[in-house]
Amino acid sequence: MSDNNPVNQEVQNFDKKCLKKTSTAEKNTLPTKEVIEQEKKANEASK
């Protein structure tokens, strides 16, 4: 790829100061190993 690419030039010249600060929060956490085991046992018991 060439540095003459207009997209690369725009990215290099972009002013980060115009971006807003955001806070991130994890919405969907993965289940723990214990939770998975409990669900497996519940599924086996219901069969």
SEMAR-503776 format. One record per residue (C-alpha): residue number from 1; x, y, z. Coordinates in nm, 2 decimals. Layout:
- NUM  X  Y  Z
...
//
This chain:
- 1  0.00  0.00  0.00
- 2  0.11  0.35  -0.07
- 3  0.13  0.64  0.17
- 4  -0.03  0.85  -0.10
- 5  -0.36  0.69  -0.02
- 6  -0.60  0.98  0.07
- 7  -0.76  0.77  0.35
- 8  -0.42  0.72  0.52
- 9  -0.36  1.10  0.49
- 10  -0.69  1.18  0.65
- 11  -0.63  0.93  0.93
- 12  -0.29  1.08  1.00
- 13  -0.43  1.44  1.00
- 14  -0.73  1.36  1.21
- 15  -0.77  1.57  1.53
- 16  -0.84  1.34  1.83
- 17  -0.94  1.64  2.04
- 18  -1.28  1.66  1.86
- 19  -1.37  1.31  1.99
- 20  -1.59  1.28  2.30
- 21  -1.49  1.08  2.60
- 22  -1.71  0.77  2.66
- 23  -1.73  0.52  2.93
- 24  -1.77  0.16  2.85
- 25  -1.96  -0.10  3.05
- 26  -1.98  -0.47  2.99
- 27  -2.34  -0.57  2.92
- 28  -2.33  -0.94  2.87
- 29  -2.09  -1.12  3.09
- 30  -2.00  -1.48  3.02
- 31  -2.12  -1.74  3.26
- 32  -1.88  -1.89  3.51
- 33  -1.78  -2.25  3.50
- 34  -2.00  -2.32  3.80
- 35  -2.31  -2.17  3.63
- 36  -2.25  -2.39  3.32
- 37  -2.22  -2.70  3.54
- 38  -2.54  -2.62  3.72
- 39  -2.72  -2.57  3.39
- 40  -2.59  -2.91  3.26
- 41  -2.70  -3.09  3.57
- 42  -3.05  -2.92  3.55
- 43  -3.08  -3.03  3.18
- 44  -2.98  -3.39  3.26
- 45  -3.22  -3.41  3.55
- 46  -3.51  -3.29  3.34
- 47  -3.46  -3.56  3.08
//
